[in-house]
Amino acid sequence: MPDYFSLKNKTTVITGGLGLIGGAITQSLIECESRVIVVDIDEDRYKSLPESIHSNIHFEKADLTRLEEIEPFVKELWDRYEGIDNWINNAYPRTADWANKLEDVTVESWRKNVDIQMNSYCIISNEIAKLMANNGGGNIVNVSSIQALKAPDFTIYEGTDMTTPAAYTPIKAGIMMYSKYLASYFGGRNVRVNAICPGGVFNNQNESFLKRYNKKTLLGRMAKPEEVARPVVFLLSDAASYITGTALTVDGGWTAI
Ligand SMILES: NC(=O)c1ccc[n+]([C@@H]2O[C@H](COP(=O)([O-])OP(=O)(O)OC[C@H]3O[C@@H](n4cnc5c(N)ncnc54)[C@H](O)[C@@H]3O)[C@@H](O)[C@H]2O)c1
């Protein structure tokens, strides 16, 4: 592997690093030889990881929805690991009623999801970017979605209980756009900030949904988790040293048509 793809001697934080996409990012980070710090709320899942992953990561349990605790938490991690080169915001907290149809969304639920899904990414990014900027630079990747680029096509959900929650589009668009704001704010201090916009990841979804979804992508299928993870790792690497303020679409061509 050429050095410009390697993350050797780098320290990378991945939030939500035990989930569907996060687990694949964690795996890719290990393969690219980064020191990996997984920040996640799910300690039981951490304990049940196979030894090959368990022994290659540092685990930090945290509830990232507690916005007031983010500043001291990020600072504490920074001090404990003697600096952080890369930070990936990927955690996916949501309220119990997150899957409700638009007609049933309460103001309280809307507010809460914007807070825990979007504001948390923004506040974490602020805190880590300040530390990176004062220390010579670093990289941030925020996981957005194709929902930031294109409205959902509700016909793909017909006959299923699936939907795209109404708040997801503004949340993901906000995360994408704020990544650009931060890239602009901190560009002169060597902090690169990018977003990634993945399409749907295969997770044993309903057959009729899959058929309709697949038809709308140029590659005729949903993503595998590692196909989202590897572009994230690319954005952190020196191979992407001139990429900042971008939103990298990883969607098998969904948004191209
Ligand atoms: N799955 C997809 O098809 C898809 C597509 C596009 C974008 N995304 C985005 O990718 C990201 C990851 O999604 P996923 O599908 O892998 O989700 P997931 O539910 O599989 O994993 C989410 C992870 O976040 C952790 N988490 C949840 N609440 C937390 C909290 N309060 N504090 C810390 N950690 C917490 C969970 O324990 C879990 O490990 C999200 O930003 C999501 O919006 C997903």
Ligand as a Chemical Component Dictionary entry (heavy atoms), coordinates in Angstrom:
data_LIG
# 
_chem_comp.id                   LIG 
_chem_comp.type                 NON-POLYMER 
_chem_comp.pdbx_formal_charge   0 
_chem_comp.three_letter_code    LIG 
# 
loop_
_chem_comp_atom.comp_id 
_chem_comp_atom.atom_id 
_chem_comp_atom.alt_atom_id 
_chem_comp_atom.type_symbol 
_chem_comp_atom.charge 
_chem_comp_atom.model_Cartn_x 
_chem_comp_atom.model_Cartn_y 
_chem_comp_atom.model_Cartn_z 
_chem_comp_atom.pdbx_ordinal 
LIG N1  N1  N 0  -27.525 2.685 7.051  1  
LIG C1  C1  C 0  -27.703 3.421 5.974  2  
LIG O1  O1  O 0  -28.275 2.960 4.967  3  
LIG C2  C2  C 0  -27.217 4.839 5.942  4  
LIG C3  C3  C 0  -27.245 5.543 4.736  5  
LIG C4  C4  C 0  -26.769 6.851 4.684  6  
LIG C5  C5  C 0  -26.272 7.432 5.827  7  
LIG N2  N2  N 1  -26.260 6.745 7.011  8  
LIG C6  C6  C 0  -25.694 7.408 8.179  9  
LIG O2  O2  O 0  -24.595 6.629 8.622  10 
LIG C7  C7  C 0  -24.416 6.814 10.026 11 
LIG C8  C8  C 0  -24.389 5.455 10.706 12 
LIG O3  O3  O 0  -25.608 4.795 10.447 13 
LIG P1  P1  P 0  -25.820 3.227 10.670 14 
LIG O4  O4  O 0  -26.874 2.801 9.737  15 
LIG O5  O5  O -1 -24.489 2.537 10.644 16 
LIG O6  O6  O 0  -26.425 3.220 12.149 17 
LIG P2  P2  P 0  -26.411 2.075 13.261 18 
LIG O7  O7  O 0  -27.650 2.250 14.067 19 
LIG O8  O8  O 0  -26.131 0.723 12.666 20 
LIG O9  O9  O 0  -25.164 2.451 14.176 21 
LIG C9  C9  C 0  -25.154 3.623 14.945 22 
LIG C10 C10 C 0  -24.105 3.535 16.037 23 
LIG O10 O10 O 0  -24.240 4.720 16.835 24 
LIG C11 C11 C 0  -24.229 4.353 18.214 25 
LIG N3  N3  N 0  -24.977 5.330 19.000 26 
LIG C12 C12 C 0  -26.323 5.504 19.026 27 
LIG N4  N4  N 0  -26.662 6.441 19.915 28 
LIG C13 C13 C 0  -25.499 6.909 20.448 29 
LIG C14 C14 C 0  -25.194 7.895 21.432 30 
LIG N5  N5  N 0  -26.161 8.589 22.055 31 
LIG N6  N6  N 0  -23.901 8.127 21.731 32 
LIG C15 C15 C 0  -22.898 7.412 21.130 33 
LIG N7  N7  N 0  -23.149 6.455 20.213 34 
LIG C16 C16 C 0  -24.418 6.213 19.865 35 
LIG C17 C17 C 0  -24.885 2.971 18.240 36 
LIG O11 O11 O 0  -24.572 2.258 19.435 37 
LIG C18 C18 C 0  -24.318 2.324 16.981 38 
LIG O12 O12 O 0  -23.088 1.682 17.222 39 
LIG C19 C19 C 0  -25.563 7.721 10.474 40 
LIG O13 O13 O 0  -25.094 9.050 10.470 41 
LIG C20 C20 C 0  -26.597 7.530 9.380  42 
LIG O14 O14 O 0  -27.452 8.611 9.266  43 
LIG C21 C21 C 0  -26.720 5.462 7.079  44 
# 
loop_
_chem_comp_bond.comp_id 
_chem_comp_bond.atom_id_1 
_chem_comp_bond.atom_id_2 
_chem_comp_bond.value_order 
_chem_comp_bond.pdbx_ordinal 
LIG N1  C1  SING 1  
LIG C1  O1  DOUB 2  
LIG C1  C2  SING 3  
LIG C2  C3  SING 4  
LIG C2  C21 DOUB 5  
LIG C3  C4  DOUB 6  
LIG C4  C5  SING 7  
LIG C5  N2  DOUB 8  
LIG N2  C6  SING 9  
LIG N2  C21 SING 10 
LIG C6  O2  SING 11 
LIG C6  C20 SING 12 
LIG O2  C7  SING 13 
LIG C7  C8  SING 14 
LIG C7  C19 SING 15 
LIG C8  O3  SING 16 
LIG O3  P1  SING 17 
LIG P1  O4  DOUB 18 
LIG P1  O5  SING 19 
LIG P1  O6  SING 20 
LIG O6  P2  SING 21 
LIG P2  O7  DOUB 22 
LIG P2  O8  SING 23 
LIG P2  O9  SING 24 
LIG O9  C9  SING 25 
LIG C9  C10 SING 26 
LIG C10 O10 SING 27 
LIG C10 C18 SING 28 
LIG O10 C11 SING 29 
LIG C11 N3  SING 30 
LIG C11 C17 SING 31 
LIG N3  C12 SING 32 
LIG N3  C16 SING 33 
LIG C12 N4  DOUB 34 
LIG N4  C13 SING 35 
LIG C13 C14 SING 36 
LIG C13 C16 DOUB 37 
LIG C14 N5  SING 38 
LIG C14 N6  DOUB 39 
LIG N6  C15 SING 40 
LIG C15 N7  DOUB 41 
LIG N7  C16 SING 42 
LIG C17 O11 SING 43 
LIG C17 C18 SING 44 
LIG C18 O12 SING 45 
LIG C19 O13 SING 46 
LIG C19 C20 SING 47 
LIG C20 O14 SING 48 
# 
